[in-house]
């Protein structure tokens, strides 16, 4: 139940997915399996192959390059299409909804929830930079979410932090070099 790879971006793409995967691999090693949804950022020829989007190729087309996950020996499993309950990460996004309220430039989710001091903060230039936002998200994940108490199904592990449970059950890590 820990977060291992993430990237703050305003445009989800295969590049952002690769950056998050790289970050996870460098810190935690190469996973054996990866569970993803059916978004275009995962189902493309570079990352994991086309999955259910595969079309029959004609003989005159050149062969596709080997996907990165295949080269790393990672098995990709896709969530069932149109099954939001199968996507664990979708439920985890709720953990980050409060993050925007921590900033002076929070605009509110509706005009009636807009803070009165918003215009003053904007005129004063109290707008966080991308780097500041990324650092805050990194700190929240590493220093708060990953260190929360484990409350999962395994009674023996309750009371430990999520990171302790992860390390206790880690076996045979395949580490990767920077290259």
C-alpha positions, 0 to 999 in steps of 0.5 A: 500500500505504498506509493513508489513512483509518481510525477506531477504533471498537468498533462498525463502522457506516456512520457510522464508514465515512463518518468514515474516508472523510472523513479520507482525502479531507481528507488525500489527496484524492478517489479515483476508485475505492474497493474495498470488501467487501460489509458493510452499512456500505458497501452502504447507500443513503447511502454507495454504494448497495445493490449486489447487495442492490438489490431492485426498487422499486415505482412508489409508493415515493419515489426514493432519495437519491443516494449519497455516493460517486456525488455525489463521483464515486467508483466503488465496486467490491465484492469477490466475496461469500464470497471472503476472498482478494479482500479485501486489508484482511482480510490487513492486520488481522494487522498490528494484532494485536500492538497490544493487547499493548503495553498493560498491560491486555492480557488475552491471547487465552486464559486461559492467555496472560493476563499475571500482572500484569493484575489489578494494572494494572487495580486501579491504573487503568492503562487507556488512554482512547479518546483515547489508543488512537486517538492510538497507532493514528494514530501507528502508521499514520502513523509506522510502517506508511506509512513501511515499505519498499515490497516490491511487484512494481515493482522500480524502486520497491523500497527506497523507503518506501510513502509515497514510492511513493504520492507518486511515482505520484500523478496528478491529485488532486481535493482537497476542502474541509472542507464 
